[in-house]
Amino acid sequence: MSSDTLRLVHLYPEQLGVSGDRGNVTALVERARRAGIESEVLEYRVGDAVPTVADVVLVGHGPLSGVRAVSEDAQRLRDALEGFAASGVPVVGVGGGMELLSHGVQTTEGETVAGIGFLPGTVRRGAPRRTNYFQVTTEHLGDTLTLFGFEDHAAHVELDADAEAFATVVHGGGNGDGRSEGIRRGASFGTQLKGPLLPLNPALSDRLLRAALTRRSISYHPSAAHAKLDEYAAASQRVIRDNLERSFKAM
């Protein structure tokens, strides 16, 4: 492995990867490759040795059963994630991945599914289900950025008293208060934005790559080699923008 290799850790890819979230890994690997940077992807599964090095940690979406299935094992990761965050490593959770990274999930039956407690918020199931295109703005790791995706969940997110949301809702449900979306902690965040998130929002991918690599004094610069990827994303964003008022029936 080269000293300039991007090191990605993908947590629980089977249980928490049902919304095309491997695409988030692929997006970072491919954008790094086009900038001349190699990548190494470590897929962490229940019972594996706890990762000791990472530049980015990704946790995808999955059902509550998936979160429940990995909850006990995930407690082993707390110290590692805290160490990564202290060194500026972005940790990103989408949907069920955000739930796992939070304090936990409170279900409609009164059960509490323990989270890792890495992100400062709690998820409460039982909200009216939102199944729609989704638009937010965020200042995560830079100036204001507009993000697009798809929202499909029935949850409220309650932030800790001193916590910040990841984004502000332009169109969609978000955390349930009509304004905030997701949870932010330093370079890390959790969100309900699916799509998958990073292929659909290349500017956010670039911010994560810069944050991950700058801490190791590795330069990352998008170039003409990224143009076709950006064109695909822009076309997808236009479709979402044109259909923001459309709603879908949950399966």
LUMFI-859588 format. One record per residue: residue in one letter; z, y negated, x of N, C-alpha, C in turn; residue number from 1. Coordinates in Angstrom, 3 decimals, always signed. Layout:
# residues N
R; mardo; nz; ny; nx; caz; cay; cax; cz; cy; cx; vose
R; a; Z; Y; X; Z; Y; X; Z; Y; X; NUM $
...
END
This chain:
# residues 251
R; mardo; nz; ny; nx; caz; cay; cax; cz; cy; cx; vose
R; m; +0.000; +1.193; +0.839; +0.000; +0.000; +0.000; +0.000; -1.246; +0.876; 1 $
R; s; -0.929; -2.167; +0.629; -1.010; -3.412; +1.379; +0.186; -4.293; +1.083; 2 $
R; s; +0.543; -5.150; +2.052; +1.654; -6.080; +1.841; +1.332; -7.101; +0.766; 3 $
R; d; +0.032; -7.247; +0.426; -0.383; -8.191; -0.611; -0.583; -7.522; -1.969; 4 $
R; t; -0.142; -6.284; -2.113; -0.339; -5.541; -3.354; +0.567; -6.056; -4.470; 5 $
R; l; -0.013; -6.232; -5.663; +0.753; -6.582; -6.857; +1.430; -5.321; -7.376; 6 $
R; r; +2.754; -5.375; -7.539; +3.524; -4.201; -7.957; +3.962; -4.373; -9.410; 7 $
R; l; +3.367; -3.574; -10.292; +3.652; -3.635; -11.726; +4.493; -2.437; -12.139; 8 $
R; v; +5.519; -2.686; -12.935; +6.323; -1.612; -13.518; +6.102; -1.627; -15.025; 9 $
R; h; +5.664; -0.498; -15.575; +5.393; -0.359; -17.005; +6.439; +0.593; -17.583; 10 $
R; l; +7.336; +0.064; -18.402; +8.446; +0.857; -18.931; +8.040; +1.610; -20.196; 11 $
R; y; +8.369; +2.890; -20.245; +8.240; +3.743; -21.428; +6.850; +3.634; -22.082; 12 $
R; p; +5.784; +3.947; -21.351; +4.430; +3.763; -21.893; +4.112; +4.638; -23.098; 13 $
R; e; +4.778; +5.786; -23.252; +4.510; +6.633; -24.414; +5.211; +6.114; -25.667; 14 $
R; q; +6.504; +5.863; -25.575; +7.264; +5.450; -26.758; +6.973; +4.006; -27.160; 15 $
R; l; +6.714; +3.153; -26.168; +6.513; +1.728; -26.437; +5.153; +1.313; -25.884; 16 $
R; g; +4.132; +1.751; -26.595; +2.774; +1.427; -26.182; +1.780; +1.720; -27.282; 17 $
R; v; +2.163; +1.416; -28.532; +1.346; +1.851; -29.665; +0.379; +0.785; -30.162; 18 $
R; s; +0.413; -0.411; -29.618; -0.456; -1.495; -30.092; -1.448; -1.925; -29.017; 19 $
R; g; -1.919; -0.963; -28.257; -2.855; -1.287; -27.195; -2.217; -2.014; -26.040; 20 $
R; d; -0.899; -1.844; -25.876; -0.190; -2.646; -24.882; -0.457; -2.216; -23.447; 21 $
R; r; -1.088; -1.062; -23.245; -1.560; -0.758; -21.891; -2.581; -1.807; -21.452; 22 $
R; g; -3.186; -2.455; -22.443; -4.115; -3.525; -22.132; -3.466; -4.674; -21.392; 23 $
R; n; -2.166; -4.883; -21.595; -1.472; -5.928; -20.844; -1.410; -5.588; -19.360; 24 $
R; v; -1.169; -4.311; -19.072; -1.181; -3.859; -17.679; -2.586; -4.009; -17.105; 25 $
R; t; -3.572; -3.535; -17.859; -4.956; -3.597; -17.394; -5.391; -5.028; -17.118; 26 $
R; a; -4.978; -5.959; -17.987; -5.372; -7.359; -17.804; -4.866; -7.907; -16.482; 27 $
R; l; -3.611; -7.641; -16.155; -3.063; -8.152; -14.898; -3.718; -7.483; -13.697; 28 $
R; v; -3.918; -6.174; -13.782; -4.552; -5.450; -12.675; -5.965; -5.975; -12.434; 29 $
R; e; -6.717; -6.163; -13.512; -8.113; -6.576; -13.371; -8.232; -8.024; -12.898; 30 $
R; r; -7.382; -8.905; -13.404; -7.453; -10.295; -12.956; -7.020; -10.405; -11.497; 31 $
R; a; -6.040; -9.611; -11.111; -5.651; -9.594; -9.700; -6.793; -9.052; -8.841; 32 $
R; r; -7.440; -7.992; -9.299; -8.539; -7.395; -8.532; -9.658; -8.399; -8.303; 33 $
R; r; -9.981; -9.153; -9.340; -11.071; -10.124; -9.209; -10.693; -11.298; -8.306; 34 $
R; a; -9.409; -11.427; -8.026; -8.954; -12.431; -7.066; -8.735; -11.822; -5.685; 35 $
R; g; -9.141; -10.560; -5.515; -9.029; -9.910; -4.221; -7.671; -9.318; -3.921; 36 $
R; i; -6.872; -9.069; -4.966; -5.512; -8.550; -4.787; -5.427; -7.147; -5.392; 37 $
R; e; -5.002; -6.182; -4.605; -4.825; -4.819; -5.092; -3.548; -4.717; -5.932; 38 $
R; s; -3.473; -3.672; -6.748; -2.301; -3.456; -7.598; -1.815; -2.025; -7.486; 39 $
R; e; -0.531; -1.851; -7.698; +0.085; -0.528; -7.822; +0.889; -0.533; -9.111; 40 $
R; v; +0.641; +0.430; -9.996; +1.332; +0.503; -11.283; +2.284; +1.690; -11.282; 41 $
R; l; +3.556; +1.422; -11.529; +4.567; +2.467; -11.673; +4.903; +2.594; -13.148; 42 $
R; e; +4.641; +3.762; -13.724; +5.013; +4.024; -15.110; +6.382; +4.697; -15.119; 43 $
R; y; +7.343; +4.003; -15.706; +8.718; +4.525; -15.749; +8.935; +5.254; -17.068; 44 $
R; r; +9.471; +6.483; -16.968; +9.773; +7.295; -18.142; +11.239; +7.707; -18.130; 45 $
R; v; +11.712; +8.180; -19.275; +13.106; +8.599; -19.410; +13.462; +9.584; -18.300; 46 $
R; g; +14.556; +9.289; -17.594; +15.045; +10.164; -16.542; +14.497; +9.891; -15.169; 47 $
R; d; +13.492; +9.025; -15.050; +12.938; +8.705; -13.736; +13.938; +7.917; -12.898; 48 $
R; a; +13.707; +7.894; -11.590; +14.506; +7.043; -10.712; +14.281; +5.582; -11.086; 49 $
R; v; +15.356; +4.815; -11.086; +15.269; +3.401; -11.461; +14.427; +2.653; -10.428; 50 $
R; p; +13.433; +1.878; -10.864; +12.593; +1.142; -9.916; +13.419; +0.167; -9.074; 51 $
R; t; +13.046; +0.029; -7.827; +13.758; -0.879; -6.920; +12.919; -2.076; -6.516; 52 $
R; v; +11.608; -2.016; -6.723; +10.739; -3.154; -6.413; +9.784; -3.384; -7.576; 53 $
R; a; +9.485; -4.649; -7.835; +8.530; -5.014; -8.883; +8.147; -6.471; -8.701; 54 $
R; d; +6.925; -6.784; -9.100; +6.491; -8.176; -9.195; +6.377; -8.612; -10.647; 55 $
R; v; +6.060; -7.670; -11.529; +6.044; -7.895; -12.972; +6.537; -6.619; -13.636; 56 $
R; v; +7.355; -6.769; -14.691; +7.799; -5.636; -15.502; +7.276; -5.849; -16.918; 57 $
R; l; +6.635; -4.831; -17.485; +6.053; -4.920; -18.816; +6.621; -3.829; -19.714; 58 $
R; v; +6.959; -4.211; -20.955; +7.422; -3.254; -21.969; +6.622; -3.529; -23.231; 59 $
R; g; +5.912; -2.523; -23.732; +5.049; -2.715; -24.880; +5.756; -2.519; -26.208; 60 $
R; h; +4.953; -2.542; -27.267; +5.460; -2.432; -28.633; +5.563; -0.970; -29.051; 61 $
R; g; +6.464; -0.714; -29.971; +6.604; +0.604; -30.558; +7.498; +0.528; -31.778; 62 $
R; p; +7.548; +1.588; -32.578; +8.389; +1.601; -33.772; +9.865; +1.682; -33.401; 63 $
R; l; +10.710; +1.484; -34.392; +12.147; +1.578; -34.156; +12.518; +2.946; -33.603; 64 $
R; s; +11.823; +3.992; -34.042; +12.113; +5.331; -33.517; +11.862; +5.392; -32.015; 65 $
R; g; +10.859; +4.663; -31.537; +10.593; +4.620; -30.108; +11.677; +3.893; -29.347; 66 $
R; v; +12.125; +2.765; -29.900; +13.225; +2.020; -29.275; +14.475; +2.888; -29.233; 67 $
R; r; +14.748; +3.566; -30.341; +15.927; +4.432; -30.412; +15.835; +5.569; -29.388; 68 $
R; a; +14.646; +6.107; -29.204; +14.466; +7.252; -28.310; +14.758; +6.914; -26.855; 69 $
R; v; +14.556; +5.660; -26.464; +14.740; +5.292; -25.051; +15.980; +4.442; -24.829; 70 $
R; s; +16.693; +4.122; -25.902; +17.817; +3.187; -25.809; +18.874; +3.624; -24.801; 71 $
R; e; +19.274; +4.882; -24.854; +20.331; +5.344; -23.951; +19.876; +5.282; -22.497; 72 $
R; d; +18.680; +5.775; -22.232; +18.181; +5.755; -20.859; +18.018; +4.328; -20.349; 73 $
R; a; +17.628; +3.425; -21.234; +17.342; +2.049; -20.819; +18.563; +1.327; -20.272; 74 $
R; q; +19.761; +1.774; -20.648; +20.962; +1.112; -20.129; +21.028; +1.226; -18.604; 75 $
R; r; +20.397; +2.252; -18.049; +20.376; +2.432; -16.596; +19.571; +1.342; -15.889; 76 $
R; l; +18.727; +0.644; -16.641; +17.827; -0.339; -16.045; +18.429; -1.734; -15.958; 77 $
R; r; +19.585; -1.936; -16.575; +20.116; -3.299; -16.696; +20.277; -3.979; -15.346; 78 $
R; d; +20.934; -3.328; -14.421; +21.184; -3.962; -13.119; +19.882; -4.254; -12.383; 79 $
R; a; +18.929; -3.340; -12.477; +17.643; -3.559; -11.809; +16.925; -4.761; -12.397; 80 $
R; l; +16.919; -4.876; -13.728; +16.254; -6.013; -14.359; +16.946; -7.322; -14.012; 81 $
R; e; +18.268; -7.294; -13.960; +18.996; -8.506; -13.574; +18.622; -8.918; -12.156; 82 $
R; g; +18.513; -7.949; -11.268; +18.125; -8.248; -9.898; +16.707; -8.782; -9.808; 83 $
R; f; +15.803; -8.172; -10.568; +14.427; -8.668; -10.579; +14.384; -10.118; -11.064; 84 $
R; a; +15.076; -10.390; -12.172; +15.054; -11.739; -12.736; +15.614; -12.759; -11.762; 85 $
R; a; +16.656; -12.383; -11.042; +17.267; -13.303; -10.082; +16.298; -13.692; -8.975; 86 $
R; s; +15.322; -12.820; -8.697; +14.346; -13.122; -7.651; +13.048; -13.690; -8.215; 87 $
R; g; +13.035; -14.003; -9.528; +11.881; -14.646; -10.133; +10.835; -13.727; -10.699; 88 $
R; v; +11.127; -12.436; -10.800; +10.162; -11.476; -11.357; +10.055; -11.670; -12.870; 89 $
R; p; +8.855; -11.868; -13.428; +8.714; -11.940; -14.879; +8.890; -10.558; -15.520; 90 $
R; v; +9.741; -10.500; -16.528; +9.927; -9.291; -17.332; +9.440; -9.636; -18.733; 91 $
R; v; +8.474; -8.890; -19.252; +7.809; -9.236; -20.505; +7.939; -8.085; -21.496; 92 $
R; g; +8.460; -8.379; -22.689; +8.575; -7.385; -23.744; +7.835; -7.835; -24.987; 93 $
R; v; +7.039; -6.952; -25.579; +6.263; -7.257; -26.774; +6.758; -6.393; -27.928; 94 $
R; g; +7.068; -7.020; -29.072; +7.472; -6.268; -30.250; +8.692; -5.410; -29.992; 95 $
R; g; +8.535; -4.085; -30.082; +9.640; -3.180; -29.796; +10.166; -3.330; -28.387; 96 $
R; g; +9.305; -3.731; -27.464; +9.758; -3.986; -26.096; +10.721; -5.153; -26.026; 97 $
R; m; +10.460; -6.193; -26.817; +11.401; -7.302; -26.903; +12.721; -6.828; -27.498; 98 $
R; e; +12.650; -5.991; -28.525; +13.867; -5.467; -29.136; +14.696; -4.696; -28.116; 99 $
R; l; +14.040; -3.888; -27.301; +14.761; -3.115; -26.288; +15.399; -4.026; -25.245; 100 $
R; l; +14.729; -5.090; -24.875; +15.265; -6.004; -23.863; +16.370; -6.897; -24.407; 101 $
R; s; +16.450; -7.044; -25.736; +17.461; -7.907; -26.356; +18.818; -7.200; -26.392; 102 $
R; h; +19.780; -7.832; -27.066; +21.083; -7.180; -27.234; +20.963; -5.909; -28.063; 103 $
R; g; +19.990; -5.887; -28.981; +19.805; -4.703; -29.792; +19.224; -5.026; -31.151; 104 $
R; v; +19.057; -3.977; -31.964; +18.445; -4.093; -33.280; +19.454; -3.680; -34.341; 105 $
R; q; +19.637; -4.526; -35.348; +20.469; -4.184; -36.495; +19.547; -3.807; -37.642; 106 $
R; t; +19.663; -2.575; -38.121; +18.744; -2.060; -39.130; +19.240; -2.374; -40.533; 107 $
R; t; +18.379; -2.143; -41.518; +18.748; -2.375; -42.913; +19.797; -1.379; -43.388; 108 $
R; e; +19.935; -0.249; -42.675; +20.943; +0.755; -43.043; +22.290; +0.490; -42.385; 109 $
R; g; +22.398; -0.583; -41.618; +23.653; -0.913; -40.962; +23.811; -0.319; -39.579; 110 $
R; e; +22.793; +0.378; -39.094; +22.829; +0.949; -37.750; +22.530; -0.130; -36.722; 111 $
R; t; +23.158; -0.022; -35.560; +22.820; -0.881; -34.436; +22.221; -0.028; -33.331; 112 $
R; v; +20.978; -0.313; -32.980; +20.314; +0.369; -31.869; +20.491; -0.513; -30.643; 113 $
R; a; +21.204; -0.006; -29.661; +21.572; -0.826; -28.505; +20.355; -1.190; -27.670; 114 $
R; g; +20.277; -2.461; -27.312; +19.288; -2.910; -26.353; +19.911; -3.004; -24.971; 115 $
R; i; +19.119; -3.467; -24.023; +19.603; -3.594; -22.653; +20.497; -4.817; -22.496; 116 $
R; g; +20.294; -5.829; -23.338; +21.068; -7.056; -23.211; +20.519; -7.993; -22.154; 117 $
R; f; +19.241; -7.830; -21.824; +18.616; -8.679; -20.807; +18.150; -10.001; -21.402; 118 $
R; l; +17.545; -9.960; -22.583; +17.112; -11.178; -23.256; +18.189; -11.644; -24.225; 119 $
R; p; +18.475; -12.956; -24.270; +19.604; -13.482; -25.043; +19.296; -13.661; -26.525; 120 $
R; g; +19.206; -12.556; -27.243; +18.976; -12.611; -28.671; +19.206; -11.253; -29.298; 121 $
R; t; +19.311; -11.245; -30.637; +19.515; -10.024; -31.410; +18.462; -9.949; -32.500; 122 $
R; v; +17.936; -8.757; -32.744; +16.903; -8.557; -33.753; +17.531; -7.929; -34.987; 123 $
R; r; +17.226; -8.513; -36.151; +17.738; -7.989; -37.419; +16.553; -7.571; -38.280; 124 $
R; r; +16.487; -6.287; -38.588; +15.428; -5.778; -39.457; +15.749; -6.118; -40.915; 125 $
R; g; +14.696; -6.110; -41.758; +14.892; -6.340; -43.179; +14.259; -7.607; -43.691; 126 $
R; a; +13.598; -8.360; -42.829; +12.878; -9.550; -43.268; +11.597; -9.134; -43.986; 127 $
R; p; +11.028; -10.013; -44.818; +9.718; -9.701; -45.406; +8.696; -9.428; -44.302; 128 $
R; r; +7.898; -8.387; -44.479; +6.943; -8.025; -43.429; +5.852; -9.075; -43.294; 129 $
R; r; +5.584; -9.452; -42.041; +4.490; -10.355; -41.712; +3.377; -9.532; -41.068; 130 $
R; t; +2.194; -9.605; -41.652; +1.032; -8.909; -41.098; -0.126; -9.889; -41.135; 131 $
R; n; -0.334; -10.598; -40.057; -1.290; -11.696; -40.062; -1.660; -12.115; -38.639; 132 $
R; y; -2.729; -12.893; -38.553; -3.034; -13.533; -37.283; -1.959; -14.566; -36.982; 133 $
R; f; -1.834; -14.897; -35.705; -0.640; -15.601; -35.233; -1.063; -16.622; -34.186; 134 $
R; q; -0.567; -17.858; -34.314; -0.838; -18.907; -33.329; +0.466; -19.610; -32.974; 135 $
R; v; +0.718; -19.775; -31.692; +1.925; -20.456; -31.225; +1.556; -21.351; -30.047; 136 $
R; t; +2.482; -22.218; -29.685; +2.369; -22.968; -28.434; +3.596; -22.676; -27.586; 137 $
R; t; +3.410; -22.699; -26.277; +4.523; -22.446; -25.362; +4.369; -23.305; -24.120; 138 $
R; e; +5.487; -23.638; -23.515; +5.497; -24.325; -22.229; +6.016; -23.395; -21.136; 139 $
R; h; +5.919; -22.100; -21.399; +6.416; -21.116; -20.444; +5.631; -21.198; -19.139; 140 $
R; l; +6.333; -21.452; -18.055; +5.755; -21.493; -16.712; +4.680; -22.563; -16.544; 141 $
R; g; +4.754; -23.649; -17.339; +3.760; -24.705; -17.166; +3.694; -25.647; -18.346; 142 $
R; d; +2.581; -26.378; -18.436; +2.360; -27.306; -19.535; +2.105; -26.545; -20.830; 143 $
R; t; +1.991; -27.297; -21.923; +1.806; -26.685; -23.232; +0.531; -25.846; -23.275; 144 $
R; l; +0.687; -24.632; -23.758; -0.400; -23.661; -23.820; -0.437; -23.074; -25.225; 145 $
R; t; -1.622; -22.997; -25.809; -1.786; -22.381; -27.124; -2.131; -20.909; -26.956; 146 $
R; l; -1.410; -20.067; -27.686; -1.605; -18.616; -27.616; -1.997; -18.081; -28.990; 147 $
R; f; -2.806; -17.038; -28.994; -3.238; -16.393; -30.224; -2.928; -14.904; -30.153; 148 $
R; g; -2.740; -14.311; -31.336; -2.496; -12.882; -31.381; -2.384; -12.400; -32.806; 149 $
R; f; -1.733; -11.261; -32.958; -1.531; -10.645; -34.261; -0.048; -10.350; -34.419; 150 $
R; e; +0.445; -10.590; -35.608; +1.869; -10.420; -35.907; +2.023; -9.325; -36.961; 151 $
R; d; +2.868; -8.339; -36.687; +3.113; -7.255; -37.644; +4.540; -6.771; -37.445; 152 $
R; h; +5.461; -7.310; -38.239; +6.870; -6.928; -38.096; +7.643; -7.346; -39.340; 153 $
R; a; +8.850; -6.830; -39.469; +9.744; -7.182; -40.575; +11.122; -7.457; -39.993; 154 $
R; a; +11.202; -8.486; -39.160; +12.439; -8.740; -38.419; +12.689; -10.229; -38.258; 155 $
R; h; +13.962; -10.571; -38.199; +14.407; -11.890; -37.763; +14.941; -11.748; -36.347; 156 $
R; v; +14.728; -12.768; -35.536; +15.307; -12.812; -34.201; +16.323; -13.940; -34.162; 157 $
R; e; +17.564; -13.600; -33.856; +18.631; -14.592; -33.739; +18.918; -14.828; -32.264; 158 $
R; l; +18.652; -16.050; -31.810; +18.885; -16.398; -30.417; +20.359; -16.659; -30.167; 159 $
R; d; +20.830; -16.330; -28.967; +22.178; -16.726; -28.568; +22.284; -18.248; -28.601; 160 $
R; a; +23.502; -18.749; -28.652; +23.721; -20.185; -28.834; +23.027; -21.034; -27.779; 161 $
R; d; +22.980; -20.565; -26.552; +22.402; -21.356; -25.466; +21.014; -20.874; -25.061; 162 $
R; a; +20.393; -20.041; -25.898; +19.105; -19.439; -25.537; +17.936; -20.288; -26.020; 163 $
R; e; +16.779; -20.074; -25.399; +15.554; -20.765; -25.766; +14.545; -19.780; -26.339; 164 $
R; a; +13.770; -20.256; -27.314; +12.651; -19.467; -27.811; +11.526; -19.479; -26.790; 165 $
R; f; +10.696; -18.459; -26.841; +9.530; -18.398; -25.966; +8.470; -19.404; -26.390; 166 $
R; a; +8.330; -19.614; -27.706; +7.227; -20.437; -28.196; +7.606; -21.110; -29.510; 167 $
R; t; +6.722; -22.007; -29.950; +6.848; -22.689; -31.236; +5.719; -22.233; -32.145; 168 $
R; v; +6.049; -21.881; -33.376; +5.062; -21.358; -34.317; +4.131; -22.473; -34.800; 169 $
R; v; +2.834; -22.215; -34.735; +1.832; -23.069; -35.362; +1.391; -22.440; -36.680; 170 $
R; h; +1.153; -21.140; -36.659; +0.802; -20.410; -37.873; +1.336; -18.992; -37.751; 171 $
R; g; +2.202; -18.606; -38.696; +2.792; -17.276; -38.676; +4.271; -17.338; -38.979; 172 $
R; g; +4.949; -16.227; -38.778; +6.359; -16.138; -39.121; +7.295; -16.327; -37.952; 173 $
R; g; +6.980; -15.703; -36.816; +7.832; -15.837; -35.637; +9.201; -15.244; -35.853; 174 $
R; n; +10.219; -15.975; -35.400; +11.592; -15.462; -35.451; +12.181; -15.461; -36.849; 175 $
R; g; +11.489; -16.106; -37.805; +11.967; -16.102; -39.175; +12.452; -17.439; -39.665; 176 $
R; d; +12.545; -18.431; -38.756; +12.987; -19.760; -39.170; +11.825; -20.725; -39.366; 177 $
R; g; +10.597; -20.218; -39.205; +9.422; -21.050; -39.391; +9.067; -21.924; -38.215; 178 $
R; r; +9.853; -21.862; -37.142; +9.620; -22.740; -35.990; +9.562; -21.958; -34.680; 179 $
R; s; +10.581; -21.160; -34.420; +10.712; -20.527; -33.107; +10.036; -19.161; -33.080; 180 $
R; e; +9.636; -18.757; -31.865; +9.020; -17.440; -31.687; +9.493; -16.844; -30.379; 181 $
R; g; +10.043; -15.638; -30.474; +10.415; -14.899; -29.283; +11.654; -15.422; -28.590; 182 $
R; i; +11.862; -14.915; -27.389; +13.046; -15.221; -26.583; +12.579; -15.479; -25.158; 183 $
R; r; +13.134; -16.510; -24.543; +12.763; -16.812; -23.158; +14.002; -16.796; -22.272; 184 $
R; r; +13.805; -16.290; -21.063; +14.855; -16.318; -20.052; +14.185; -16.488; -18.690; 185 $
R; g; +14.266; -17.679; -18.125; +13.631; -17.922; -16.836; +12.147; -17.632; -16.904; 186 $
R; a; +11.653; -16.812; -15.985; +10.236; -16.441; -15.982; +9.929; -15.326; -16.971; 187 $
R; s; +10.960; -14.787; -17.630; +10.812; -13.631; -18.516; +10.787; -14.060; -19.976; 188 $
R; f; +10.223; -13.194; -20.824; +10.210; -13.516; -22.251; +9.946; -12.267; -23.082; 189 $
R; g; +10.299; -12.383; -24.378; +9.934; -11.396; -25.376; +9.200; -12.096; -26.496; 190 $
R; t; +8.265; -11.405; -27.145; +7.427; -12.024; -28.167; +6.943; -10.986; -29.170; 191 $
R; q; +6.563; -11.467; -30.358; +5.910; -10.609; -31.344; +4.392; -10.700; -31.257; 192 $
R; l; +3.856; -11.468; -30.323; +2.407; -11.630; -30.187; +1.769; -10.341; -29.675; 193 $
R; k; +0.952; -9.760; -30.518; +0.219; -8.558; -30.139; -1.266; -8.894; -30.111; 194 $
R; g; -2.094; -7.961; -29.646; -3.501; -8.290; -29.641; -4.416; -7.386; -28.834; 195 $
R; p; -4.089; -6.872; -27.639; -2.850; -7.127; -26.897; -2.780; -8.544; -26.326; 196 $
R; l; -1.575; -8.948; -26.018; -1.250; -10.321; -25.661; -2.038; -10.850; -24.470; 197 $
R; l; -2.008; -10.162; -23.348; -2.520; -10.741; -22.102; -4.047; -10.747; -21.997; 198 $
R; p; -4.770; -9.704; -22.422; -6.228; -9.831; -22.418; -6.711; -10.965; -23.317; 199 $
R; l; -5.995; -11.188; -24.417; -6.386; -12.207; -25.386; -6.037; -13.619; -24.922; 200 $
R; n; -5.087; -13.731; -24.001; -4.607; -15.033; -23.544; -4.604; -15.079; -22.016; 201 $
R; p; -5.787; -15.203; -21.408; -5.873; -15.130; -19.948; -5.104; -16.220; -19.221; 202 $
R; a; -4.944; -17.387; -19.837; -4.184; -18.443; -19.162; -2.733; -18.027; -18.965; 203 $
R; l; -2.178; -17.289; -19.930; -0.815; -16.783; -19.774; -0.777; -15.703; -18.699; 204 $
R; s; -1.787; -14.850; -18.666; -1.869; -13.840; -17.602; -1.853; -14.499; -16.234; 205 $
R; d; -2.627; -15.569; -16.086; -2.687; -16.260; -14.795; -1.345; -16.867; -14.423; 206 $
R; r; -0.632; -17.394; -15.399; +0.697; -17.953; -15.107; +1.657; -16.870; -14.631; 207 $
R; l; +1.603; -15.719; -15.280; +2.475; -14.623; -14.861; +2.124; -14.151; -13.458; 208 $
R; l; +0.837; -14.048; -13.174; +0.424; -13.610; -11.841; +0.852; -14.609; -10.774; 209 $
R; r; +0.707; -15.891; -11.052; +1.135; -16.888; -10.067; +2.638; -16.807; -9.843; 210 $
R; a; +3.402; -16.695; -10.935; +4.856; -16.605; -10.796; +5.248; -15.366; -10.005; 211 $
R; a; +4.573; -14.255; -10.278; +4.900; -12.995; -9.612; +4.559; -13.024; -8.134; 212 $
R; l; +3.416; -13.614; -7.798; +2.909; -13.539; -6.429; +3.378; -14.686; -5.549; 213 $
R; t; +3.598; -15.867; -6.131; +4.052; -17.006; -5.329; +5.389; -16.717; -4.674; 214 $
R; r; +6.244; -15.986; -5.368; +7.559; -15.664; -4.810; +7.444; -14.810; -3.550; 215 $
R; r; +6.275; -14.198; -3.351; +6.016; -13.411; -2.140; +5.023; -14.117; -1.211; 216 $
R; s; +4.799; -15.402; -1.482; +3.883; -16.221; -0.666; +2.467; -15.666; -0.660; 217 $
R; i; +2.060; -15.086; -1.803; +0.691; -14.605; -1.985; -0.020; -15.561; -2.934; 218 $
R; s; -1.167; -16.069; -2.531; -1.916; -17.012; -3.356; -2.761; -16.267; -4.387; 219 $
R; y; -2.776; -16.798; -5.604; -3.625; -16.254; -6.663; -4.455; -17.394; -7.236; 220 $
R; h; -5.784; -17.246; -7.204; -6.677; -18.285; -7.698; -7.794; -17.646; -8.515; 221 $
R; p; -7.822; -17.866; -9.841; -8.962; -17.402; -10.626; -10.241; -18.092; -10.146; 222 $
R; s; -11.366; -17.399; -10.331; -12.636; -17.927; -9.841; -13.740; -17.575; -10.829; 223 $
R; a; -14.974; -17.772; -10.388; -16.114; -17.423; -11.235; -16.102; -15.947; -11.614; 224 $
R; a; -15.456; -15.124; -10.813; -15.375; -13.689; -11.111; -14.580; -13.413; -12.382; 225 $
R; h; -13.778; -14.378; -12.816; -12.971; -14.215; -14.021; -13.681; -14.744; -15.269; 226 $
R; a; -14.827; -15.376; -15.111; -15.452; -16.105; -16.212; -15.784; -15.212; -17.399; 227 $
R; k; -16.324; -14.021; -17.154; -16.707; -13.150; -18.261; -15.484; -12.696; -19.055; 228 $
R; l; -14.391; -12.383; -18.371; -13.156; -12.023; -19.072; -12.693; -13.176; -19.950; 229 $
R; d; -12.763; -14.389; -19.422; -12.322; -15.562; -20.165; -13.225; -15.824; -21.370; 230 $
R; e; -14.521; -15.546; -21.226; -15.447; -15.718; -22.347; -15.112; -14.752; -23.480; 231 $
R; y; -14.829; -13.495; -23.138; -14.455; -12.520; -24.164; -13.191; -12.971; -24.900; 232 $
R; a; -12.204; -13.445; -24.143; -10.955; -13.892; -24.753; -11.191; -15.095; -25.655; 233 $
R; a; -11.998; -16.046; -25.199; -12.270; -17.240; -25.997; -12.967; -16.882; -27.307; 234 $
R; a; -13.893; -15.921; -27.262; -14.574; -15.494; -28.480; -13.592; -14.852; -29.455; 235 $
R; s; -12.679; -14.046; -28.941; -11.661; -13.417; -29.794; -10.728; -14.464; -30.383; 236 $
R; q; -10.359; -15.445; -29.587; -9.500; -16.514; -30.084; -10.176; -17.293; -31.208; 237 $
R; r; -11.477; -17.512; -31.095; -12.193; -18.230; -32.156; -12.155; -17.453; -33.466; 238 $
R; v; -12.299; -16.139; -33.389; -12.225; -15.321; -34.600; -10.854; -15.464; -35.247; 239 $
R; i; -9.809; -15.414; -34.440; -8.457; -15.559; -34.979; -8.276; -16.942; -35.586; 240 $
R; r; -8.710; -17.981; -34.866; -8.553; -19.351; -35.357; -9.254; -19.532; -36.707; 241 $
R; d; -10.406; -18.890; -36.863; -11.170; -19.030; -38.102; -10.591; -18.214; -39.248; 242 $
R; n; -9.651; -17.321; -38.948; -9.108; -16.435; -39.988; -7.588; -16.510; -40.082; 243 $
R; l; -7.016; -17.629; -39.657; -5.558; -17.744; -39.655; -4.955; -17.637; -41.050; 244 $
R; e; -5.693; -18.013; -42.067; -5.157; -17.967; -43.428; -5.255; -16.577; -44.044; 245 $
R; r; -5.903; -15.674; -43.352; -6.078; -14.330; -43.898; -4.827; -13.498; -43.674; 246 $
R; s; -4.418; -12.770; -44.689; -3.281; -11.854; -44.557; -3.771; -10.426; -44.756; 247 $
R; f; -2.946; -9.484; -44.325; -3.322; -8.077; -44.362; -2.218; -7.284; -45.054; 248 $
R; k; -2.592; -6.173; -45.651; -1.611; -5.279; -46.245; -1.068; -4.352; -45.180; 249 $
R; a; +0.258; -4.222; -45.123; +0.871; -3.302; -44.164; +0.552; -1.877; -44.564; 250 $
R; m; +0.370; -1.008; -43.545; +0.088; +0.398; -43.805; +1.361; +1.088; -44.296; 251 $
END
